[in-house]
Amino acid sequence: MKVFKKNRENRGITRGEALQCTPVKIPQVRESRLDSGDVLLMYSATVRPWFSNLVKRFGGTDSGAVAKKLQLDTLGTEVWDLIDSRRTVGKIIQRFAETHRLHPREAEVSVTRFLRELGKRGLIGLQ
């Protein structure tokens, strides 16, 4: 019988290391301010091959990328504005917690979840 063990070398980074990372906006992402003050992000995303084939089958043309837009709410806009290529994730969380009078752990959960979503969409990177 074969026993599988978790690969402990492929754990990713620790919480402390993640808080020391500096988020950086991807230069290809265009942003504009709406009348409300919120930010609208415009970016291109690659489409999956099966979807590309489906578009071709129905007579469409496929460039391999699709234009996407993401409108941030007030809190998202505030965090987006704090990303300046100098502040670490920890400093952004600290500033967010102070501004909104939140417990640091509550702010950490909210901000890291938001940054993770931006990262998944390819809008930011971490240094």
C-alpha positions in Angstrom: 0.0 0.0 0.0 1.3 3.4 -1.0 0.9 6.3 1.4 0.8 9.8 0.0 2.2 12.6 2.1 1.7 16.3 1.5 4.6 18.0 -0.2 5.7 20.4 2.5 8.2 22.1 0.1 5.4 23.5 -2.1 3.5 25.4 0.7 3.6 28.8 -0.9 4.5 31.8 1.2 3.8 32.3 4.9 1.4 34.9 6.2 4.2 37.1 7.4 5.9 36.9 4.0 2.7 37.8 2.3 2.2 40.9 4.4 5.7 42.1 3.5 5.0 41.9 -0.3 4.4 45.1 -2.2 1.4 45.1 -4.6 2.1 46.6 -8.0 -0.5 47.7 -10.6 0.0 46.0 -14.0 0.8 48.7 -16.5 -1.6 47.3 -19.2 -4.6 48.0 -16.9 -6.3 51.3 -17.7 -8.2 53.1 -15.1 -10.7 55.9 -15.2 -12.6 57.8 -12.5 -16.4 57.9 -12.7 -18.4 60.8 -11.6 -19.1 59.0 -8.3 -15.4 59.0 -7.6 -15.2 55.2 -8.0 -12.6 53.6 -10.3 -13.4 51.7 -13.5 -10.6 49.3 -14.5 -10.3 48.2 -18.1 -8.1 45.2 -19.1 -7.9 42.4 -21.5 -8.3 38.8 -20.6 -7.4 35.7 -22.6 -10.3 33.4 -23.4 -10.1 29.7 -23.0 -9.5 27.6 -26.1 -12.9 25.9 -26.0 -14.6 29.2 -26.0 -12.4 30.5 -28.8 -13.4 27.5 -30.9 -17.0 28.0 -30.1 -16.8 31.7 -31.3 -15.1 30.6 -34.5 -17.8 27.9 -35.1 -20.5 30.5 -35.1 -18.8 32.7 -37.5 -17.1 35.1 -35.1 -13.5 36.2 -35.2 -11.3 35.4 -32.3 -8.3 37.5 -31.2 -7.6 35.3 -28.2 -8.4 38.2 -25.8 -11.5 39.9 -24.7 -11.9 43.4 -23.3 -13.1 43.4 -19.6 -14.2 46.1 -17.2 -14.3 46.0 -13.5 -16.0 48.8 -11.5 -14.7 49.1 -8.0 -16.9 50.3 -5.1 -15.9 53.0 -2.7 -13.8 50.6 -0.5 -12.2 48.9 -3.4 -11.3 52.3 -4.9 -9.7 53.2 -1.6 -7.6 50.1 -1.5 -6.7 50.5 -5.3 -5.5 54.1 -4.5 -3.3 52.8 -1.7 -1.4 50.5 -4.2 1.5 52.8 -5.0 4.4 50.3 -5.5 5.9 51.4 -2.2 3.4 50.3 0.5 3.4 46.7 1.6 0.3 44.7 2.0 0.7 45.1 5.8 0.8 48.9 5.5 -2.2 49.0 3.3 -4.1 46.8 5.8 -3.0 49.1 8.7 -4.1 52.2 6.9 -7.4 50.7 5.9 -8.0 49.6 9.5 -7.2 53.0 10.9 -9.4 54.8 8.3 -12.4 52.7 9.0 -11.8 52.0 12.6 -11.7 48.2 12.1 -9.9 45.5 14.1 -6.6 44.8 12.3 -7.6 41.1 11.7 -10.9 42.1 10.1 -9.2 44.6 7.8 -6.6 42.0 6.9 -9.2 39.5 5.8 -11.1 42.0 3.7 -8.1 43.6 2.1 -6.2 40.4 1.4 -9.4 38.8 -0.2 -9.7 41.9 -2.4 -6.0 41.9 -3.4 -6.2 38.1 -4.1 -9.2 38.7 -6.5 -7.3 41.5 -8.3 -4.3 39.1 -8.6 -6.5 36.4 -10.0 -7.8 38.7 -12.7 -4.2 39.8 -13.5 -4.7 43.4 -12.4 -1.9 43.4 -9.9 1.3 41.6 -9.1 3.3 41.2 -5.9 6.9 42.1 -5.4 
